[in-house]
Amino acid sequence: MRRIFCFMMVTALFCSCTKEENETQGSIYGVITEMDSAEPMRATSVELHSKSNNSNYLLLTKTVTYDDGHYEFNNLSTGSYRLVLNAEGYKNITHDVLVDGSKTSKGDMQLERLVIGVSISANISQISTNFATIQASYTVSSYSPPQISEVGFFYAKHKNPSNGGSKMVATKYSIGGGLNFTAYGFNSTATGLIPNSTYYVQAFIKSSINNGIAIDYSNEISFIAADYITIGSIDIQQTDISNQSNWITAKMLCEQSAVGGHFDWRLPTVGELGLIYANKGIIGGLSGYYYWSSTPYNTNYYYQMVFNSTYSNSSGATTYHNQNYSSVSTATYPSTTYTFHVRAVRTHN
């Protein structure tokens, strides 16, 4: 009986100590936002430093923010702590926090951008089902140009892709200039895209300055990863709509297409067929046979083009030269009752 009583006393004492210890464990909870936009900062590293006996702060642990910008440190003893943020493109921040008992201390912070002051323009030059080629350019003064350490792009399925998006580093190259300025360009290809998804893109340039790393961004642009590729001023579907349609059916099939969520597909002009032929290696999936165009020869005849440079047809054939492209192919104007391949295009916008 005495043994049971002693065991119960020891157990109660242990539980009491454990409860008291847990009650003295506090936490820090905070949200990191960008000062200008007030948007939450995703995947931002936050360091937690604890105050030692000699009043120095030593790194204890670190974490990263969630998509809503929040972070938290739990099971902290009562005492003084320091939060440290060193995010590229923003001023470094330290914020002292006191943890008191079992309370949750607030650690909200705002990040202020560091900028170089250079304007950047960006555009999408090619779009496909699972990749997109992005180009950018910027101009700097020839007298006191900033020392650019890195250029590239951020892309993501959410807006403001520089905040938590995928990063692509590129190589800059000179694209000309004048007496007082020099222009540079750079490009890269985003791969592994999800078809029919909208992506947002920002170009960036980076430079080291006295109080951190400054980054300038382009305006945000967007595109849809779809079953077409953009070349020049037109979007081109990457598969044939038909391989055996007369002209009237070919026109109807193009106009009824809804690839990529667009409803303005059409037959290409004979000039656009020349562009497609010149880029057939990039576009892919093209036959070596004839393709219909929307360019009329007369009321009942429309031009078409053969996509095989070795193929010749002396019946009603003319050699078609497009002044904008070096390739030469053969364009003919058969009756609309003939059946040929069909590839849809639309004007890119």
CORGIWO-V244209 format. One record per run of one state. SS is the DSSP state (hx for helix, st for strand, lp for the rest). FROM is the first residue (numbers start at 1). TO is the last residue. If there is no record, write none. Layout:
BEGIN
ss:SS from:FROM to:TO
ss:SS from:FROM to:TO
END
This chain:
BEGIN
ss:lp from:1 to:1
ss:hx from:2 to:23
ss:lp from:24 to:25
ss:st from:26 to:34
ss:lp from:35 to:39
ss:st from:40 to:40
ss:lp from:41 to:44
ss:st from:45 to:51
ss:lp from:52 to:56
ss:st from:57 to:64
ss:lp from:65 to:69
ss:st from:70 to:76
ss:lp from:77 to:78
ss:st from:79 to:85
ss:lp from:86 to:89
ss:st from:90 to:90
ss:lp from:91 to:92
ss:st from:93 to:99
ss:lp from:100 to:103
ss:st from:104 to:106
ss:lp from:107 to:108
ss:st from:109 to:111
ss:lp from:112 to:112
ss:st from:113 to:113
ss:lp from:114 to:119
ss:st from:120 to:127
ss:lp from:128 to:130
ss:st from:131 to:141
ss:lp from:142 to:147
ss:st from:148 to:156
ss:lp from:157 to:165
ss:st from:166 to:170
ss:lp from:171 to:172
ss:st from:173 to:177
ss:lp from:178 to:180
ss:st from:181 to:191
ss:lp from:192 to:196
ss:st from:197 to:209
ss:lp from:210 to:211
ss:st from:212 to:217
ss:lp from:218 to:220
ss:st from:221 to:225
ss:lp from:226 to:227
ss:st from:228 to:231
ss:lp from:232 to:233
ss:st from:234 to:237
ss:lp from:238 to:241
ss:st from:242 to:245
ss:lp from:246 to:246
ss:hx from:247 to:256
ss:lp from:257 to:258
ss:hx from:259 to:261
ss:lp from:262 to:265
ss:st from:266 to:267
ss:lp from:268 to:269
ss:hx from:270 to:278
ss:lp from:279 to:279
ss:hx from:280 to:283
ss:lp from:284 to:289
ss:st from:290 to:298
ss:lp from:299 to:300
ss:st from:301 to:306
ss:lp from:307 to:316
ss:st from:317 to:321
ss:lp from:322 to:327
ss:st from:328 to:332
ss:lp from:333 to:334
ss:st from:335 to:335
ss:lp from:336 to:339
ss:st from:340 to:342
ss:lp from:343 to:343
ss:st from:344 to:347
ss:lp from:348 to:349
END
